Amino acid sequence: MSTSWVRRNRALLLVGGVLLLAVALTVVLGGGPARSDAPLDPDNPGPDGAQAIARVLDDQGVEVTVTRSADGLEDTVVDDGTMVLVSDPSALGESTTERLLEHADGEPVVVLTPSPLLIDELGLDSTVNSASIPERVEARCDDPRFTDLTLEVDLGVAYTGDDGCFGTGDGSLLVTGENGVTLVGSTDLLTNDRITDGDNAAAALRLLGERERLVWYVPNYEDLLAEDSVSLRSLLPDWIVPALVIVALATIGLIWWRARRLGALVTEPLPVVVKAIETTRSRGRLYRKVNDRAHAAEALRDAAGARLADRLHLPRAGHEQQLVRDVARHTGRPEEQVAALLTPAGGIPTSDHELVRLANDLAALDREVRRS
C-alpha cells in the first residue's frame, strides 16, 4: 500500500476507524446483563422493578437463579434447599401452574398477588378481599420470621386463611397454605421504590432468604396452551350450574302445574245474533220498569232526528236548529211545533200515555217528510 494511496483515502480510513471503535465499545459496554422494564423483574432497576432485593439476597449468600420459561424452570434443580418465587402470576395458566407445583414437589413457593382463579389452581382454600390498607401493618402472627415487623404499603389485597401474617381486618397480606404455597398480597414489598419503607426489606429478606437458593420464576405467555384460555364458565362461581339446574326444573314444574290447572282447550259457539227489534223492545221494557221516561223520550227523539237528517241529507249531530228549520219547511208545520217534537224543549212525558203520543207524533212527522 503506497503512501500516496493512504493520503488520497485518509478520510475514508478515518471514518472506518471510528466505526470500528464504536462497535468495539458497544460490545464491551453492552456485554453485561440485559435490563428489563417489566414490573417486579429482578433485572429491572426502575422504581417498579425488583433488582434491589435480588442483589441484596445475592449479597447475603442466597443464590438467585432467574428463569423466564416453564421449560427453564423444569431444567432448574429444585431441592430441599430451594425456594421458588413467582413474581408475575398473571402469565400463569392451568398447565403452567400444574408444571410449577409438580416441579416444586412440596418445596416452598411464593406467589405475588395471585387472582382468585389462580388460588384455586394452586390448591389453596382461600379467598381474596379488597383490603383497606392502614398506614402501617403489623405482623400480629406466631411466625418467628416476622416478629415485631411492620410493613408500609399503599396497595394490596387480603387473603383469608388461618396461617396468616400482617392482618388488615379483611384478611392477611401474607398467607401460607398447607402445601407450602405462600400468597403475598402486595407488590410494594419487593419494588425498588418501596423496599426501604418500614420493615419491607426485612420482611422480604426473611421470606425469600430462608433457603440457600431462590429460583426467581418469571412466567411467559408463550408457555400457555390453548386450554389455558379463560372462558366464561371459569369466571363463574361453582354454585352457578346447580342453581341454574334448580331454576330450570322449577320452571318446568310451574309450566306443568299451570297447564293442568287450566285444563284442556275447549271450543265455544259464536255469540248469539240478537235482532235489533228485540234489543229495542228490551230497552223499552227496562225504561218502563224503572219509569225512566226521560231516557225513553230522548231515545225516541234521537232516532227520529237521525232518520230525518238522513232523508234531508243533513249532518246528524250539532245541527238541531237547521234540522228543525228544514223539517218545518218540508212539512209546512211551525218551527215551534217541530222543535217541541225533536228537541228537549218539548218537555219530558209525565205518563206512559204522553210517551206513546210522542212516539206516534214522531212517526207521523217522519211520514210527512218522506212523502214530501
Secondary structure, DSSP 8 states (H G I E B T S, - for coil): --HHHHHHTHHHHHHHHHHHHHHHHHHHHTTS-----STT-TT--STT--HHHHHHHHHTT-EEEEE-SHHHHHHS---TTEEEEES-GGG--HHHHHHHHHHHTTS-EEEES--HHHHHHTT----EEE----SSEE--SS-GGGTT-EE--SS-EEE--SSEEEE-SSSEEEEE-TTSEEEE--GGGT-TTTTTSTTHHHHHHHHHSSSSEEEEE---GGG--GGGS--HHHHS-TTHHHHHHHHHHHHHHHHHHHHHHH-S-----------HHHHHHHHHHHHHHTT-HHHHHHHHHHHHHHHHHHHTT--SSS-HHHHHHHHHHHH---HHHHHHHHSGGG---SSHHHHHHHHHHHHHHHHHHHH-
